[in-house]
């Protein structure tokens, strides 16, 4: 039976038989101006207004099962249990989507998932010589509390930028130690960190102008930076020039190096370096400068330059713009300004359009400004922003589009763009679907973890090569030399279908099955009705009930021991595109 299910269920193309699966589907286009008149959410007003003015029609609303799975993956990193899925799908109350979002925002998994979202950007990993296990755990806890306590993001960033003390224990200092140049002059460390600050908190890269002037280098890449010079960058980097790294150790031979971040009371940015160790950047000629903000040209008002930098960064409106755009990109897979970490400030203001045939980078300026206003008005807290986005009709549009879809419509957010699950989502989803959560022991943790999105960095779980191999196969990267990848691969498909540890998760009564209470064994024992058992496996694996055609297919292919065809069924469902993608 497995080979037949592989053909019929496991490798079907996305969106096949959609009208049969979704009985609420109505094949008519809804005009954007009609949607605009009906919506009270400022997000929808901006999105539908733009579509209406340009003659673009939005997709139909998403189904309950698709919304359920989408919301769980975005806010918890995994799919719902079959009980959670059945409760939501069988609920007939009108506000059940809003209730679900509130439940997910209040759940511990929300903090785990959003912490992973930010730590993926900061890349503080113990693979760096200056980051010990205690240091990594301190930083992870610092980020986790941002979401767990819903702290104000501007306050949290100011604390990070001004952090000082020993890296093992002082929250935030790990960000500086991670981007410290281990072998070059101190200027290279200042410059590395400056680039990470502008990218992480203001949304634009400055790495290029840390090595050369923008002119004659960046005209085809970034108009704004093409007019910037190394001197501009040095002035921004000068905010860090009183920060020093003091290397410590636990024993005389320095077996376990540690770093303490301290600030001098005097000093400025200088291009003078040891000729025997010039670093990786060209010589810094005439680089004796005082700090000046890269965007606003503001200067510090006191000698605590890193405190001043934190105040200026978070006080810049671009800080709020970049933050909401990062969140938008996370939820939609595509930023209003995209890529979200590569803003070209010369192409985002509709009142100051770029010259020639340069396109605007900002796809919806009205929406971006309203989101920034909303974020500021709500005290820079993420939960109100995420709630507002997820309760919008825009977020709840289907990924299926009736009509002539054009790639240009992506910038209108006319439909939801399907996303392949991340490595962590893939792992957490398969263990949730099969009910084969296994404790993972980590150095520095007293309590084992059950889910991949709780990992503090990609060196873990260092004691479990099977999980490490799974996450690496699906493109987790290592925050060091290998970038994260989200593209589907043939290797990933074959690995999911054939790896023994994956296959054994869906086995029923077998000596090699993973766990004595896995999902197939549980369903086989608890649901004597075959119809109920099939429904239960669909709920557990795809967060929906089977379509009539799917039920008929499974029903007609039952053969052999019951646990065997149930095992085959879940294996086939796990290898559907529906499982690997967020629609």
ABEGO torsion letter per residue (X at the ends): XAAAAAAAAAABBBGBGAAAABAABBBBBBBAAAAAAABABAAAAAAAAAAAAAGBBBBBBBBAAAAAAAAAAAAAGBBBBAAAAAAAAABABAAAAAAAAAAAAABAAAAAAAAAAAAAAAGBBAABAABBAAAAAAAAAAAAAAAAAGBBAAAAAAAAAABBEBAAABBGAAAAAAABBAABBAAAAAAAAAAAAAAAAAGBBAAAAAABBABGAAAAABAAAAABBAAAAAAAAAAAAABBBBBBBABAAGABBBBBBBBBABEBBBABBBAABAEABBBBBGBBBBBBBAAAGBBBABABAAAAAAAAAAABAAAAAAAAAAAAAAAAGBBABOBAABBBAAAABAABBBBEABBBABABAAAAAAAAAAAAAAGGBAAAAAAAAAABAAAABBABBBEBBBAAAAAAGABBBBBBBBAAAAAAAAAAAAGABBBBBBBGBABBBABAAABABAAOBAABAAAAAAAAAAGAEAGAABBBBABBBAAAAAAAAABAAAAAAABBBBAABBEAABAAAAAAAABABAAAAAAAAAAAAAGBBBBAAAAAAAAAABBEBAAAAAAAAAAAAAABAAAABBX
